[in-house]
Amino acid sequence: MPIIDSHAHSFPFLGGASGYDSADRHLMYLQRTLATHVQPVRRVRDHAIVEGGMLWDDARPGPAGRRPVNFRMTGYGRAEWTVGGEDYYLQFMPPSLQDNAAPPELLVSLMDHAGVDRAVLQNDHIYGHLNDFFADAVRCFPRRLVGLARVEESRAYAPDQLAELRRAAQELGLRGVYFKVDGLFVTDFTELFDAPSFEPFWAEVERLKLVVFWDLSAVPWPSLPNYRRTIEALQRWQHRHPDVPGVWANGIPTRLLAAGGTLEIPEPVKAAVLGGPMLVEIIFPIVWGRFWEYPYAEARPMIQAMYRTFGAEHLVWGSDIPNVERYCTYPQSLDYLRKHCPFIPPADMERILGGNLARLFPLL
């Protein structure tokens, strides 16, 4: 059975337009995401960790909350900005990413090194609007990469976005769509994705037989009540589209749900996963790597809880390469699960490490 990574990235220079109408538009998405990032903010002159809160006004989660701090992507994995004449940075990517770019050739080389047969390219808006970039990558490596499409989430139902979805699927050969709930910040979260206005988009997703990779974050900002509202919206959506397959990108939010090392999975989350064709990523190093060391023994009770609750048929492995290399190597991001979770029988481990995705995206 092949090993398939459900969560990989390839992208041009992060500080450029990257498919948007301007570099500034792209940087707005990055700035909003990094405003609540797990990585610490550091002062450039002495690398001291300082308080965050510089990038966005919490009281205004929409575009009006963007702070004028000359936010920029430099090199060696850093995002930098300036407040009061002082420069600050966040180590978003590993320092080895010298140009803040990850061409597909780099990704495939990393896959070769880790023994990964295939990877899904997730099209998160923070990396750019990459439908054409992904199509080119898949054409270069058709047996190694699977590409996902992206539209502007906040206006996914607009005619131009529906046309882009059709082009991505029918002309570019992309096999799913990445939908980031936080992308709705552009319209101040006036509607969530289950609103009636989004139905033309979801009907087209269903007609094109696309897999939805869900980034189901708590909006407008991380909190347990906000996360519950997101899951409630997902359940309403599932009631209308019970047959559309999905993947829970970034997994369930273990930092929100874990108490004292024990993962408590709420009933709505269980129902959303078990009630339809939904897969959930097991993706602990990128989430906890700042706090734990390889082989992430603290993750095992949580993985066991997910395995016990969802079963192997609803789980997939994801790495978030190249991002994860700021914490561990690519092989380690696989081996903490493959070699250190003896409570998962070999047949079920094969399903999690590739079998489930091989059925979702049949290997050609």
Buried (B, 14 or more C-beta within 10 A) or exposed (E): EBBBBBBBBBBBBBBBBBBBEEBEBBBBBBBBBBBBBEBBBBEBEEEEEBEBEBBBEEEBBBEEBBBEBEBBBBBBBBBBBBBEEEBBBBBBBBEEBEBBBBBBEBBBEBBEEBEBBBBBBBBBBBBBBBBEBBBBBBEEBEEBBBBBBBBBBBBBBBEEBBEBBBBBBEEBBBBBBBBBBBBBBBBBBEBBBBBEEBBBBBBBBBEBEBBBBBBBBBBBBBEEEBBBBBBBBBBEBBEEBEEBBBBBBBBBBBEBBBEEEEBEBBEBBEBBBEEBBBBBBBBBBBBBBEEBEBBBEBBBBBBBBBBEBBEBBBBBBBBBBBBBBBBBBBBBBBBBBBEBBEEBEEEBBBBBBBBBBBEBBEEE
